[in-house]
Structures are given as C-alpha cells and as structure tokens.
Amino acid sequence: MSRSPFVVVFYTVIVLILMPLLNVSADELQWNELRKETTSLGREGRCVEAISTAKEAVKIAESTYGVDSYRTGQSSAKLAILLTSNGNFEEAEPYVNKTISIFGKLFGAETMYIVNFYNELADSHYYKEDYASAESYYRKSLGIQKKLLGPETVDIASFLSKIADTDIMQKKISEAESCYKEVLAIYEKIYGPEQFETAEFMETMANFYGANNMKTEMEALLKRALAIYVKIFGPESPRVMELSASLAGIYHSQYKYSDAEPYYIKSLSIRKKLYGPNDPAFAYEGFYLGALYACQGRNSDAEPLYKKQLEIAENIYGKESHEVSGSLVNIGLFYMSQKKYAEAESFFRRAHAINERLFGKNDSMTAQTSDYLAQIFELTGKKDEATALYKKSLEVTEKSHGQEDCEVAFRSMRLATNYNVTGKYQEAESCYKRALSIYEKLQGHSRSGIVPCLKGLADLYGKMGKGEEARKCLDRMNEEKIKYEEFTRNEK
C-alpha cells in the first residue's frame, strides 16, 4: 500500500525539526562527558591530560551553547583553574578574563559566581606559592562579598584571616595585623567584647604577635582573653590555666621573672587541682618555674621543682625511660650552673647510661649526654677524659647526621676549643677550620656558628703568635656579625 503524499511531507518536516535537537543532545552529552573526564583526570593528578580535555570542553560549549553562555563560562573557569594549579599562569590569563566577562554579562559584575571563581583562583595561586596573586584575588573577592553580605559578618571575618595568612607569607606584617584588627572588631560587634569567640580569636591574634616578636601586643591580648575566660569559665578552668602558662612563658622569655612567677604559680595550682600533682604537664611547668628560680639565684626554691620533675617522670615512664634521661640532664645542668660538679657528673652519668641502653652507643642522644660529661671533665681538670669524650661525640654525630651537618660543625668547634685550652694548637686549628667550612655552606640561622668559630680561631692564632691571621679572623668575624644581625632583623 502506497503512502499518501501528505504523510511523507509530515514525517519529513518532523525529522527536519528534531534533527537539530538530536544534534544538541549529542553535543550536550559529549560536553558532560568531557567535564566528568576533566574532573576525574584532575583528581588523579594527570594535569596535562585534564587540561587538554578541559580545552576540548570549552570548544564544545562555545559551538553548542554560544561563546557567552553559562556553560562556556563554567568550562572556561575550570580550564583557568587547572592551568593556574599547574603553574601555567600566562596561559590561564585569557580564560580568567573570559570567565569573568561571561559571568559579568550573565549575572552582573558583583555576583557570587565571580566570588567563587576568584576564591578558587586565589587558592590555586596560594598552593603554587604565588602569594601576591593569591592576595590580589582574595581581596577582589572580599570587595564583592562586603557589598553582597555586608562588611561585618562571620564569613567576612574568616576571609580577612585568609588574606592575613597570604600577607604573613609575604612578610607583610603590618598588612596582616590590619586584617586581624578588622576581624577582632567584627567579632566584638557580632559576639560582644567579652564572649568566648572573641577571646578565642584574641588568642589567635596573640600567636601572630608572638611569632613576629611583638611581645607587648601579645601580652595585652592574652591578658584580655584571660579576663574573659575567668568570667565565663571561672578562675580555675583549663582555659585560665593554659593562658596563665602562656603569659608566664612570655614574661620569662623577656627576663621579667617577677611578672612570670605568679602566672606560673597560678597555672600550676589549677593543674594540680584538675589533674593531680603527678600530671606530666605539671612536671613540665614546674621545671620552667624551677629554671626561673635558678635564674634569680633562688636555688633552694628551684631544686625541689627539678627533683619533682624527675620523680614524676620515674613514676609515669619508668626509671630507664627517655623522659627520665631528660629530667636527669636538667638537674645536671642545674648543678653545673652552681659549680656543683660532682653532683652534676652523677646525674649526667646516669642519663648517659640510660641513653646508651635505649639508643645504643652511636646515637645522637647518647652523643649529647657524652658532651655534657665532657664539659664536666673539662671544668674539673680532667682534660684527657674530656678530649676522649668530645672525639667520641663528634664521631657519633658524623655517623648519625652526616659529614656536613651543623651538629658536626658544632661538635668540631667543641673539640677545637678543648684542644685550644690543652695546648694542642695544630689539632685545634684543623677542627676550627673544619667547623668553619661546614658553617659557610649552610643557610639561615645555621650560619650563626661562623662568628664564634672565627673568634676561637683568632684566639688560637694569637696564642700561636700568628698576629696577622688573628687580625683577619677578627675583621671577618665583625663582618659576619653585621650580616647575621641584618638577617635576623629581616626575619622579624
């Protein structure tokens, strides 16, 4: 039976109408598959393949949905992030601009679509250690968020903290401080000036000040936070205990012993009530209070605290433990500072024996206690015994740390000093030169050993009658001292 002309025409029209839709569906399916594949490759760390797939997704989106469509913007954004994460900043730039242009046309210049894109870009730059670009995008995002959400919200505060972090990584301390101050003002307005969240952020900000040697600012914030915690939790809470210990440590580091003492005592009193007198942290804090008393010359007050630390360590960890060895060393150093060398030697010997049993004769921990014993022998006139121990300590450190480590340089210098005072000048010169050679190859704070090394060499050359060499060492010592002081200032 033949079809009517009308039916043929009808089906032809239907096909012509549906054909573009069928093509769009196929292209859409391909676009979705490419996006899924891009995400999967990115998660697997196959960045080059992910970028190639993302580029194909952009082309499909442009041809299927249009160059200014939302899906083209999505694809372009994904590609920009991938390129940035891979460090291809220049190649990423046109896709960054394209994405911002598309989202701007579709949703406006101040929209969360652009905010989220900026945030992802900033994170990608941050992880590639491109902190300047990360900060730039974070600040652009912040500007839009303040207009959309208002200038004083928890989200804004969180974002300001993130910007402060990028400033810190760039050593832009004043800019970071400004961000932190803005966060604190937001917290005080949202939560109130005497609430837990505000006090908790004060601690965060205080840590920032401490890391940048801004002790006065750190102290002021911790005191404010402490007063808030006392009101909220009471005067004998864990928070009050912890902050009291922190303030004690700050004052101690500034040699303000009379200011540090009451905070140590307060922290120890709370800890004793909360956890008992045999808590390991009680021993730890007690040791610091003992060290404070020792610095003040209050040895009769310091001694029982050192011994209490040892007693707690023995009860908790056992008499042959690493913790006990550390406590024995602390007491030994305490007695050595008082010139009670016999008592110091006894504690050092016991610590040394424990370390030998725990770690063996060729471990760095054993070398350390060997070094302390050598110092005692040197101070008590047992020069040959001291030399033997210094040599053994150096030998062990070479095996555990390698030939070019700063610890090897330090122990070489120790041995050189021993040779110097015992009149073995050739051996001393060789050890000083070796230590100096190692220190010169190191970077940063590890180079601090150059100055004492040159000073030792200058003293040695003076004894050997080599005045010109001594003068050269002193001149260079002064130059290195200036360089190191400049380095430490820049670090701050």
Secondary structure, 3 states (H helix, E strand, C coil): CCCCHHHHHHHHHHHHHHHHHHHHHHHHHHHHHHHHHHHHHHHCCCHHHHHHHHHHHHHHHHHHHCCCCHHHHHHHHHHHHHHHHCCCHHHHHHHHHHHHHHHHHHHCCCCHHHHHHHHHHHHHHHHCCCHHHHHHHHHHHHHHHHHHHCCCCHHHHHHHHHHHHHHHHCCCHHHHHHHHHHHHHHHHHHCCCCCHHHHHHHHHHHHHHHHCCCHHHHHHHHHHHHHHHHHHHCCCCHHHHHHHHHHHHHHHHCCCHHHHHHHHHHHHHHHHHHHCCCCHHHHHHHHHHHHHHHHCCCHHHHHHHHHHHHHHHHHHHCCCCHHHHHHHHHHHHHHHHCCCHHHHHHHHHHHHHHHHHHHCCCCHHHHHHHHHHHHHHHHCCCHHHHHHHHHHHHHHHHHHHCCCCHHHHHHHHHHHHHHHHCCCHHHHHHHHHHHHHHHHHCCHHHHHHHHHHHHHHHHHHHHCCCHHHHHHHHHHHHHHHHHHHHHHHHHC
